[in-house]
Every structure is written in structure tokens, then in C-alpha cells.
Amino acid sequence: MRIVADHSRCAGAGQCVLTDSALFDQSEEDGTVIVLTPDPPAAHHDHARQAVRLCPSGALSLAEEAR
């Protein structure tokens, strides 16, 4: 799993950071998302999926790895 952020769509709502601060942060400059762990460990996959669902601007998505 890979977390993908579209910075041009990010509204800086911070729902991703509230979901998992180990995966996400916000830019001090403009509040947009910073993905701290683009390839999260399995223990954080559920949080990554939840952050994608909660993102009000649709700026986050997941790229699932082919097996």
C-alpha cells in the first residue's frame, strides 16, 4: 500500500493528522498534508484507509501494490 496525496486538492482540514499522526502532518506554511510514511507498515493500513475516507477534499488516495 502506498499513500498518495494531491497537494493541489488539499484544503488543510487536518482529518488525516487526527486519524494517524505517525502517517500524516500538515505544512506550517499552508496547512496542506505532508505524508510522513508513504509506504506504511501493515499495522497502519486501517488508519490510512480511514484517512482517505475522511478527507473532505478527496486529496488522499491509496495505491495498492500488485502481488
N, C-alpha and C positions, 0 to 999 in steps of 0.2 A: 504494500500500500504506500502511495506517495500523496502527500497533501499539496495541492496546487492552489495558489492564491492569485486572483486577478486584482491587482492593486488599483486599477482604473475604476473598478466597480465598488471597492470597499468604501463604506460610509463611516467607518470608525466607531461602530456601535459597541464593540468590545465583547460581544457574546462569546466569541471564540476563546478569549482570555479567561472569561469566567468559567468556561467549560473545562479548560485544562491549561493552566499557566506554564506547564512544562513543555507544551507544544506551541503555544502562541504568546506573542507580546504585541504591544502597539507602539508605533513610532512616536517619539516625543515631539517630532516636528509637525506631523499632520494627523496623528491618531490612527493611521491605517495599519492593517495587520502586518505582523512580522512572523513568519513561520520559523520557529526555533528548531524544530525537528521535522524536516520534510519527509523523512522515512521513519515513522515512529515504530517503537517496539510493539509487539502484539498486545501487551498489557494496556496500551493507549489507543488501540484501534476503535473501541466503542466510543471513546471520548472524541476522537477525530470525526467519526460518523455523526455524532450528535452536534458537533460544532458546525458541520456542513449543513445539517438540517435547520439549525437555529440562526444561521447567518441571514440577516434581513435583506441584504443586498445581493445575495447569491454569489458573493465573491470567492467562496471556497468550493473546491471540488476535490474528489479523490480519484486517483488513477490506480486501479487495481493491477497488480503485476500478473502477467500470464504465467501459468505453471506448466 
